[in-house]
Amino acid sequence: MDLITSRLGQAGFTDVDCEPALKDFARSDEVTDLCSTPGQEIFARARNARLIMSDVVPGRELMSNKESYPYCIWHPGVASEDTYRKLAATYPDMRYQVGRACAVAGYAQLYHELNLLPDPCIAEEAREASRDNDGSRHIFEQIMAAPVRYSVFNDYDLTIALDSPKPGAFLNADTAVVATLKERKKYQRYFQSKGYFNITEDLGIGLKGVRIKPAILTDDETDLLVSPLPFDLPTMNKDLLILASAYEGNVDRYARLRRKGRSVKYEVQCLVPGLYRSTAMAFWLDRNPDIMHEVAEFWDEDFIIDLRKGIHARHIMNNATHHLLDADPPVPDEELPYWIWYPTMPSSYTLCKLAEARAAMRPQCARACIAGGYREAYTKIMDMPYPEANMPVDPYEPLVPLPADGYLIREAETTIYRDFFLEDMKRRREEQGLKPQRPLHDRWKGLSPFDCADNSSDVLYGSLPDHGRCMVQEASLEHSMWGPFDAAELGNVRLYLSNRGSTNRVPQGSNIILR
């Protein structure tokens, strides 16, 4: 036992150590000792799963409590129907795992005998297996014919709700079906990221790496981007649907589709523009800070600030300043949004009120006045005294005097009132002895949200892959040069959808550059 405890505390390993651990030695003395070590129930579950799939029903001495019950007993192989029948009789609390194994293997008779509540995960598993198995098809049809389905399995947190299954469940593509378990990562010291699921509790480690080729969305799946969601989703990678709903600020679709407790790659980049567009999304996320943390931490926990900026910006554009100004404790300056005039221009009164209450927001309030042609409000803000160190809320960063702000000057150059704004700022600079300044760390302010927030694309896809890289400009993520939208855009997806049905279709799996 001391040897095992010592070994578990070591981070180093070799091929000689790992290869036996991935092969058949579930009954070895070393594994038996390991599985009896307090706090190491994960190994007991793995051992018991292997025994079951080898047609051995573990005795009570091996599965003495629910902590030792394995979640997945159908991958990498299935047991015989008789073994699963004996397992359900010996351990009634494992009857749903047995039912799901029946869906994979096509044991329709045993599934019928179990008399289980219809569960979406079992249905999705059966639907996938039914392509080659009539028994699985019968199980799927039996579940779908039920008037009500119940949420029993949760593949995200590996729980089985035996006592209080939630009624009214639907197929939502939240199941780690067998096909997804075939992807393997060769064991190594560090793993860069975890998958959405870990139902085998092995993090997908294998003797060698196996990658599943990204799927191409079918026409029916692609139609889900531009049509109401059906009650039951097809079994698919729904990441693109999640990203599109986040980007569009569609809170109903996003709340249903998002992966609970998980974050899809690029989700935070897509959610920020959704906040700027959607009041409902801003309210909903503000009331669910745990979801914001889940989404942000995949990329960087600091992105929580970008999400909060988006929420505040949407309220400001709705001329509702109390969310920000009446907050207790006060909103930190680092969470104050800069882009507060796109896609909706706030009123001049709102901009003056914000500039007076929060000195750190004067540059963006003045710039919004320039963009909106609010000459009187602009003059009032420019005449406000320069903030002093003893003001209640100090600027997060030293402020560039407004007449010298090169990004205000650039905004003024694009407005129809350019003569008024440019001449006024020039006069103020001369009076104060200032020169235009454009700090390098603020160079992203040189962009305009009207120019870059809804970019189209010159890449015309022949098909849509089931991941988010077709709607996110990865090259821009590192430098965050897209202002509020952090490189998320739907250009490729929109172009593909618009081109469907055209006589000039692009071949599947390819794309062309439009010039």
C-alpha positions in Angstrom: 0.0 0.0 0.0 2.9 2.4 0.8 4.3 1.7 -2.6 1.0 2.6 -4.3 0.6 5.7 -2.3 4.1 6.8 -3.1 3.6 6.1 -6.8 0.4 8.1 -6.9 2.3 11.1 -5.6 4.8 11.0 -8.6 4.2 13.0 -11.7 6.8 11.2 -13.9 6.0 8.1 -15.9 7.4 6.0 -18.8 5.9 4.0 -21.6 6.6 0.9 -19.5 4.5 2.3 -16.7 1.6 3.4 -18.9 1.1 0.6 -21.4 0.1 -2.0 -18.9 -2.3 0.5 -17.3 -4.2 0.7 -20.6 -4.4 -3.1 -21.1 -6.1 -6.0 -19.4 -4.8 -6.2 -15.9 -8.0 -5.3 -13.9 -7.7 -8.3 -11.7 -4.0 -7.9 -10.8 -3.0 -7.6 -7.1 -1.6 -4.1 -7.7 -4.9 -2.9 -9.1 -6.8 -4.6 -6.2 -4.7 -2.8 -3.7 -5.0 0.5 -5.5 -8.8 0.2 -5.7 -9.0 -0.3 -2.0 -7.0 2.8 -1.2 -9.3 5.5 0.4 -10.0 8.4 -1.9 -9.1 6.4 -5.1 -12.6 5.3 -6.0 -12.1 6.4 -9.6 -9.8 3.4 -10.1 -12.4 1.1 -8.5 -15.0 2.3 -11.0 -12.6 1.8 -13.9 -11.8 -1.7 -12.7 -15.4 -2.6 -12.2 -16.3 -1.2 -15.7 -13.6 -3.4 -17.3 -14.8 -6.5 -15.4 -18.4 -5.9 -16.5 -17.5 -5.4 -20.1 -15.5 -8.7 -19.8 -18.7 -10.5 -18.7 -17.8 -10.6 -15.0 -20.4 -9.1 -12.6 -18.3 -7.7 -9.7 -19.1 -9.1 -6.3 -20.2 -7.1 -3.3 -16.7 -6.9 -2.0 -15.7 -5.0 -5.1 -18.8 -2.8 -5.4 -19.8 -2.2 -1.8 -21.1 1.3 -2.3 -22.3 3.7 -5.1 -18.9 5.4 -5.2 -17.6 2.3 -6.8 -20.4 2.0 -9.4 -19.0 2.9 -12.9 -20.9 5.4 -15.0 -20.0 4.0 -18.4 -20.2 0.2 -18.9 -20.5 0.2 -22.7 -17.2 1.5 -24.0 -14.7 0.4 -25.3 -16.8 -2.8 -25.5 -20.2 -4.2 -24.5 -20.9 -7.2 -22.4 -23.4 -9.9 -23.2 -27.1 -9.4 -22.7 -27.0 -12.0 -19.9 -24.3 -10.2 -18.1 -26.2 -6.9 -18.1 -29.3 -8.7 -16.9 -27.4 -10.2 -14.0 -25.9 -6.8 -13.2 -29.2 -5.1 -13.1 -30.6 -7.8 -10.8 -27.6 -7.7 -8.5 -27.3 -3.9 -8.4 -30.7 -2.3 -9.1 -29.3 1.2 -8.9 -27.3 0.5 -12.0 -30.3 -0.3 -14.1 -30.1 2.9 -16.1 -26.4 2.2 -17.0 -27.6 -1.2 -18.1 -30.4 0.4 -20.2 -28.0 2.7 -22.0 -25.7 -0.3 -22.7 -28.7 -2.0 -24.2 -29.2 1.0 -26.5 -25.6 0.7 -27.7 -25.7 -3.1 -28.1 -29.3 -3.4 -29.4 -30.6 -5.5 -26.5 -34.2 -4.5 -27.0 -35.7 -7.3 -24.9 -33.6 -6.6 -21.9 -34.3 -2.8 -22.2 -38.1 -3.6 -22.2 -37.7 -5.8 -19.1 -36.0 -3.0 -17.2 -39.1 -0.8 -17.4 -37.0 2.5 -17.3 -38.3 6.0 -17.6 -37.6 7.3 -21.1 -34.3 9.2 -21.0 -32.9 11.5 -23.7 -29.3 10.2 -23.4 -30.4 6.6 -23.9 -32.5 7.8 -26.8 -29.6 9.6 -28.5 -27.4 6.6 -27.9 -30.0 4.3 -29.4 -30.5 6.7 -32.4 -26.8 6.6 -33.2 -26.6 2.8 -32.9 -29.8 2.2 -34.9 -28.1 2.9 -38.2 -26.7 -0.6 -38.0 -28.8 -2.3 -35.3 -32.6 -3.0 -35.4 -32.6 -3.6 -31.6 -31.3 -0.1 -31.0 -33.9 1.3 -33.4 -36.7 -0.4 -31.4 -35.4 1.1 -28.2 -35.2 4.6 -29.8 -38.8 4.3 -31.1 -40.0 3.1 -27.7 -38.5 6.1 -26.0 -39.7 8.6 -28.6 -43.3 7.2 -28.4 -43.5 8.1 -24.7 -45.6 11.1 -24.0 -43.1 12.5 -21.4 -39.3 12.0 -21.2 -37.2 12.4 -18.1 -33.7 13.7 -17.6 -31.9 10.9 -15.7 -28.4 10.9 -17.2 -26.1 14.0 -17.0 -23.0 13.3 -19.1 -21.4 16.6 -18.0 -21.2 15.9 -14.3 -21.6 12.1 -14.4 -24.7 11.9 -12.3 -27.8 9.7 -12.6 -31.0 11.1 -11.1 -32.6 7.9 -9.8 -34.7 9.6 -7.1 -35.8 12.9 -8.7 -35.6 12.7 -12.5 -36.8 15.9 -14.2 -39.8 15.5 -16.5 -40.2 17.3 -19.8 -36.7 16.5 -21.1 -35.9 16.6 -24.8 -33.0 15.5 -27.0 -30.6 18.4 -26.8 -27.3 17.0 -28.2 -25.9 16.7 -24.7 -24.9 13.1 -24.9 -21.4 11.6 -25.2 -22.5 9.0 -27.7 -20.1 6.1 -28.4 -18.8 7.6 -31.6 -17.4 10.6 -29.7 -15.5 8.3 -27.3 -13.2 7.0 -30.1 -11.0 10.1 -30.1 -7.9 9.4 -28.0 -5.0 11.5 -26.8 -1.6 9.8 -26.3 -0.7 10.0 -22.6 1.7 12.9 -21.8 2.7 14.9 -18.8 0.3 17.8 -19.5 -2.9 18.0 -21.4 -3.8 21.4 -22.9 -7.6 21.1 -22.6 -10.3 18.8 -21.5 -13.2 17.8 -23.6 -16.9 18.5 -22.8 -17.4 14.9 -21.6 -15.4 12.4 -19.5 -17.9 9.6 -19.0 -15.1 7.0 -19.1 -13.2 9.0 -16.5 -9.9 8.5 -18.4 -9.7 12.0 -20.1 -9.6 10.1 -23.4 -6.0 8.9 -22.8 -4.8 6.2 -25.2 -1.7 4.3 -26.2 -1.7 6.5 -29.3 -3.6 9.6 -30.5 -6.7 9.1 -32.5 -8.4 12.2 -34.0 -12.0 12.2 -35.2 -12.3 14.1 -38.5 -14.5 17.2 -38.1 -17.9 16.6 -39.4 -19.6 18.6 -42.1 -23.1 19.9 -41.1 -25.8 18.3 -43.1 -28.4 20.5 -44.8 -30.9 19.7 -42.1 -28.4 20.7 -39.4 -27.5 23.9 -41.2 -31.1 24.8 -41.5 -31.2 25.0 -37.7 -29.2 28.2 -38.0 -32.0 30.0 -39.7 -35.1 28.3 -38.4 -36.8 27.7 -35.0 -35.2 24.9 -33.0 -37.2 21.6 -33.0 -38.3 20.1 -29.7 -35.7 17.4 -30.2 -32.3 18.2 -31.8 -30.5 15.7 -34.0 -27.4 14.1 -32.6 -24.8 16.6 -33.6 -21.9 18.8 -32.5 -24.0 21.9 -31.6 -21.1 24.3 -31.0 -21.8 26.4 -34.1 -25.4 26.8 -33.0 -24.3 27.9 -29.6 -21.8 30.4 -31.0 -24.4 31.8 -33.5 -27.0 32.3 -30.7 -24.5 33.9 -28.5 -23.3 36.3 -31.2 -26.9 37.3 -32.1 -27.9 37.8 -28.5 -30.7 35.2 -28.8 -31.1 34.4 -25.1 -33.8 31.8 -25.6 -31.7 29.7 -28.0 -28.5 30.3 -26.1 -30.0 29.3 -22.7 -31.2 26.1 -24.2 -28.2 25.2 -26.3 -25.3 26.1 -24.1 -23.3 23.3 -22.4 -24.1 23.5 -18.7 -20.9 24.0 -16.7 -18.8 24.1 -19.8 -17.7 26.7 -22.4 -17.4 26.2 -26.1 -14.2 27.5 -27.7 -14.8 31.2 -28.9 -18.0 31.4 -26.9 -16.9 34.4 -24.9 -15.8 36.2 -28.1 -19.2 35.6 -29.6 -21.1 36.4 -26.4 -19.7 40.0 -26.1 -21.3 41.3 -29.3 -24.5 39.5 -28.3 -24.5 41.6 -25.1 -24.1 44.8 -27.1 -27.1 43.8 -29.3 -29.5 42.3 -26.9 -31.1 43.8 -23.8 -32.5 40.4 -22.8 -29.0 38.8 -23.0 -27.6 41.6 -20.9 -30.2 41.2 -18.2 -30.0 37.4 -18.2 -26.2 37.2 -17.9 -26.2 39.9 -15.3 -28.5 37.8 -13.2 -26.4 34.6 -13.8 -22.8 35.6 -12.9 -21.9 31.9 -12.5 -22.5 31.4 -16.3 -20.3 34.4 -17.1 -17.5 32.8 -15.1 -18.0 29.5 -16.8 -17.8 31.1 -20.2 -14.8 33.4 -19.5 -12.5 30.9 -17.8 -12.1 28.7 -20.9 -10.2 31.5 -22.6 -9.1 33.7 -19.8 -10.8 34.6 -16.5 -10.1 38.2 -17.3 -12.7 38.1 -20.1 -15.3 38.4 -17.3 -14.4 42.1 -17.5 -15.3 42.2 -21.2 -18.7 40.5 -20.5 -19.4 43.1 -17.8 -18.4 45.9 -20.1 -20.9 44.6 -22.6 -23.7 44.5 -20.0 -23.0 48.0 -18.9 -22.8 49.2 -22.5 -26.2 47.8 -23.4 -27.8 49.5 -20.4 -26.2 52.8 -21.3 -27.4 52.5 -24.9 -30.9 52.0 -23.4 -30.4 55.2 -21.4 -30.6 53.3 -18.2 -27.7 54.6 -16.2 -28.8 53.5 -12.8 -27.4 50.0 -13.3 -24.0 51.5 -13.4 -24.2 54.7 -11.3 -26.2 53.3 -8.4 -24.2 50.1 -8.1 -23.0 49.3 -4.6 -20.0 48.8 -4.4 -19.3 51.1 -7.3 -18.4 49.6 -10.7 -14.6 49.6 -11.0 -13.2 51.8 -13.7 -11.7 48.8 -15.5 -15.2 47.5 -16.1 -16.5 50.8 -17.7 -17.2 50.2 -21.4 -15.7 52.4 -24.1 -17.9 51.5 -27.1 -21.2 53.0 -25.8 -22.7 54.2 -29.1 -23.0 51.0 -31.2 -25.3 49.6 -32.3 -27.6 52.1 -30.5 -26.8 55.8 -29.9 -27.6 56.9 -26.3 -29.2 60.2 -25.7 -27.2 63.4 -25.1 -28.6 63.6 -21.6 -27.3 60.1 -20.8 -23.8 60.9 -22.1 -23.6 64.1 -20.1 -24.8 62.4 -16.9 -22.2 59.6 -17.3 -19.4 62.0 -18.0 -20.2 64.1 -14.9 -20.5 61.1 -12.6 -17.6 59.0 -13.9 -14.6 61.0 -15.0 -13.0 57.9 -16.5 -15.9 57.8 -19.1 -15.4 61.3 -20.4 -13.4 60.3 -23.5 -16.0 57.8 -24.7 -18.9 60.1 -23.8 -17.3 63.0 -25.8 -16.6 60.6 -28.7 -20.2 59.3 -28.7 -21.4 63.0 -28.8 -19.2 63.5 -31.9 -20.5 60.3 -33.5 -24.1 61.4 -32.8 -23.7 65.0 -33.7 -24.5 66.2 -30.2 -22.7 69.5 -30.3 -24.2 71.0 -27.1 -23.5 67.9 -25.0 -20.0 67.7 -26.5 -19.3 71.3 -25.4 -20.6 70.6 -21.9 -18.4 67.6 -21.5 -15.3 69.3 -22.9 -15.9 72.2 -20.4 -16.0 69.9 -17.4 -13.0 70.4 -15.1 -10.1 68.0 -15.5 -10.4 65.2 -12.8 -8.3 65.6 -9.7 -6.8 62.9 -7.6 -9.2 63.5 -4.7 -12.3 62.9 -6.8 -14.6 60.1 -5.5 -13.8 57.8 -8.5 -10.4 58.1 -9.9 -9.6 57.2 -13.5 -8.4 53.6 -14.0 -5.6 55.0 -16.2 -4.3 58.5 -16.6 -6.5 60.5 -18.9 -5.3 62.2 -22.0 -6.8 65.7 -22.1 -9.8 65.5 -24.3 -8.7 68.1 -26.9 -5.5 66.1 -27.4 -7.2 62.7 -27.7 -6.2 61.5 -31.1 -9.1 59.0 -31.3 -11.7 61.8 -30.7 -9.9 63.8 -33.5 -10.2 60.8 -35.8 -13.9 60.4 -35.0 -14.4 64.1 -35.7 -12.8 63.6 -39.1 -15.6 61.2 -40.1 -18.6 63.1 -39.0 -20.8 65.5 -41.0 -20.1 68.2 -38.4 -16.3 67.7 -38.8 -15.6 71.5 -39.1 -17.2 72.3 -35.8 -15.6 69.5 -33.8 -12.1 69.7 -35.4 -11.9 73.5 -35.0 -13.1 73.4 -31.4 -10.5 70.8 -30.4 -7.8 72.6 -32.2 -8.7 75.8 -30.4 -8.7 74.1 -27.0 -5.3 72.5 -27.8 -3.7 75.8 -28.7 -5.2 77.4 -25.5 -3.8 74.6 -23.3 -0.5 74.0 -25.2 -1.4 70.5 -26.1 -0.5 68.2 -29.0 -2.5 65.2 -30.3 -1.8 62.0 -28.5 -2.6 58.4 -29.5 -1.2 56.0 -26.9 -0.1 52.7 -28.4 -1.9 50.6 -25.8 -5.1 52.3 -27.0 -4.5 51.8 -30.7 -7.7 49.6 -30.9 -9.7 52.9 -30.4 -8.6 53.9 -33.9 -11.2 51.5 -35.2 -14.9 52.3 -35.6 -17.5 49.8 -34.5 -19.6 50.8 -37.5 -16.7 49.7 -39.7 -15.7 46.4 -38.0 -18.4 45.1 -35.8 -20.4 43.3 -38.5 -17.8 42.4 -41.0 -18.7 40.3 -44.0 -16.3 37.8 -45.3 -14.5 37.2 -48.6 -14.2 33.5 -47.9 -17.1 31.5 -49.3 -17.4 28.1 -47.8 -18.6 25.1 -49.7 -19.8 23.6 -46.5 -19.9 24.4 -42.8 -17.8 22.4 -40.3 -19.2 21.6 -36.9 -16.8 23.9 -35.0 -16.5 27.7 -34.6 -13.5 28.5 -36.7 -15.7 29.4 -39.6 -17.1 32.4 -37.7 -14.1 33.7 -35.7 -11.1 35.5 -37.0 -8.4 33.8 -34.9 -5.6 36.0 -36.1 -7.1 39.0 -34.3 -7.7 37.3 -31.0 -4.2 37.8 -29.7 -4.2 41.6 -30.0 -7.9 42.2 -29.3 -8.0 44.7 -32.2 -11.7 44.5 -32.8 -12.8 46.8 -30.0 -15.7 45.4 -28.2 -16.2 42.4 -30.3 -12.8 40.6 -29.8 -12.7 39.1 -33.3 -16.1 37.3 -33.4 -18.1 37.7 -36.6 -20.5 35.7 -38.7 -19.3 36.7 -42.1 -18.5 33.2 -43.4 -21.6 31.6 -42.0 -23.9 34.3 -43.4 -22.2 34.1 -46.8 -22.6 30.4 -46.9 -26.3 30.5 -45.9 -27.0 33.2 -48.5 -25.3 31.2 -51.2 -27.3 28.0 -50.6 -29.5 27.2 -53.5 -27.3 29.3 -55.9 -26.4 27.8 -59.3 -22.8 28.7 -58.5 -22.5 26.4 -55.5 -19.0 25.8 -54.1 -18.1 22.1 -53.8 -18.5 20.5 -50.4 -15.5 20.7 -48.2 -13.9 23.5 -50.1 -14.0 27.3 -50.1 -13.0 30.1 -52.5 -11.7 33.6 -51.9 -14.0 36.3 -53.3 -12.2 39.2 -55.0 
